[in-house]
Amino acid sequence: MFPSDISSDSLAFDGGVPVTLNQKRAGTVNLISVRNATNGPLTNRQIQALGSVSLTGTERNWSLDAADVGPDGVQPGDVIDDGSNRWTVATADLATLGSRWRCATRKQPA
């Protein structure tokens, strides 16, 4: 029988990269190390959630491990730093049975 506890399954993602989440809260910035973050094109749901925001082609979907992110979560305005680029979070929601944060982001200009 397979174990039913999937809380650590997100650590087994292939192709994940370590990133730093800059949580902006109450005038301070908390730097959070996140393991196995993945990214790809925006989903249709994320595009619809952005509504009237015009897409520029620099948007990405990031998926962050909720256990690494911690209780403060991810909010619009937070920044994901992948070591090469910085991505501003436009929308974020807790997904995958509460184990991953799904974030629509836009790449910051260099």
C-alpha positions as CSV (number, residue, x, y, z in Angstrom):
1,M,0.0,0.0,0.0
2,F,1.2,3.5,-0.8
3,P,1.6,6.0,2.0
4,S,-1.1,8.6,2.2
5,D,1.1,11.4,3.6
6,I,2.1,13.5,0.5
7,S,3.5,16.4,2.5
8,S,7.1,15.8,1.3
9,D,6.2,14.8,-2.3
10,S,6.9,18.3,-3.6
11,L,10.6,17.8,-2.7
12,A,10.8,15.1,-5.4
13,F,10.0,17.4,-8.3
14,D,12.5,17.0,-11.2
15,G,14.0,20.2,-12.5
16,G,13.3,22.3,-9.4
17,V,15.7,25.1,-8.6
18,P,16.5,26.9,-5.3
19,V,15.1,30.4,-5.1
20,T,14.9,33.2,-2.5
21,L,11.4,34.6,-1.8
22,N,11.5,38.2,-0.6
23,Q,8.4,38.5,1.6
24,K,7.4,42.1,1.9
25,R,5.5,42.5,5.2
26,A,4.8,45.7,7.3
27,G,7.7,47.6,5.9
28,T,10.3,44.8,6.3
29,V,11.6,42.2,3.8
30,N,12.0,38.6,5.0
31,L,14.4,36.5,2.8
32,I,13.1,32.9,2.6
33,S,15.0,30.1,1.0
34,V,12.8,27.8,-1.1
35,R,13.9,24.5,-2.4
36,N,12.7,22.9,-5.6
37,A,10.8,25.8,-7.1
38,T,9.5,25.2,-10.6
39,N,8.3,27.6,-13.3
40,G,6.6,27.5,-16.6
41,P,4.1,29.4,-18.7
42,L,1.1,31.0,-17.0
43,T,-2.0,28.8,-16.8
44,N,-5.3,30.0,-18.4
45,R,-6.7,30.4,-14.8
46,Q,-3.8,32.8,-14.0
47,I,-4.3,34.8,-17.2
48,Q,-7.9,35.2,-16.3
49,A,-7.1,36.2,-12.7
50,L,-4.8,39.0,-14.0
51,G,-7.8,40.5,-15.8
52,S,-7.1,43.9,-17.2
53,V,-3.3,43.6,-16.7
54,S,-1.7,43.7,-20.1
55,L,0.6,40.8,-20.7
56,T,4.1,41.7,-21.9
57,G,5.6,38.2,-22.5
58,T,7.7,38.3,-19.4
59,E,5.2,36.6,-17.1
60,R,5.9,33.1,-15.6
61,N,4.1,30.7,-13.3
62,W,6.2,29.8,-10.3
63,S,5.4,26.9,-7.9
64,L,6.9,27.2,-4.4
65,D,6.9,24.6,-1.7
66,A,4.5,25.8,1.1
67,A,6.6,24.2,3.9
68,D,9.6,26.3,2.8
69,V,7.5,29.5,2.3
70,G,6.1,29.3,5.9
71,P,3.0,30.6,7.5
72,D,3.3,34.1,6.0
73,G,2.6,32.7,2.5
74,V,3.1,34.5,-0.7
75,Q,1.4,37.8,-1.5
76,P,1.2,40.2,-4.5
77,G,4.3,42.4,-4.4
78,D,6.6,39.7,-3.0
79,V,9.7,39.0,-5.2
80,I,11.1,35.6,-6.3
81,D,14.9,35.7,-7.0
82,D,16.2,32.8,-9.0
83,G,19.8,34.0,-8.9
84,S,19.6,35.3,-12.5
85,N,16.3,37.2,-12.5
86,R,13.9,38.7,-10.1
87,W,10.1,38.1,-10.5
88,T,7.4,40.3,-8.9
89,V,4.4,38.3,-7.7
90,A,1.1,39.5,-9.3
91,T,-1.2,36.8,-7.9
92,A,-0.7,33.8,-5.6
93,D,-2.8,31.0,-4.4
94,L,-2.3,27.9,-2.3
95,A,-2.7,24.8,-4.5
96,T,-1.9,21.1,-4.7
97,L,-3.7,20.2,-1.4
98,G,-2.0,23.1,0.4
99,S,1.5,21.9,-0.4
100,R,2.5,24.4,-3.1
101,W,2.1,28.1,-3.8
102,R,1.1,28.9,-7.4
103,C,2.3,32.4,-8.3
104,A,1.8,34.4,-11.5
105,T,4.8,36.7,-11.8
106,R,6.4,39.3,-14.0
107,K,10.1,39.6,-14.7
108,Q,11.6,42.8,-13.4
109,P,13.7,44.8,-15.9
110,A,17.4,44.3,-15.6
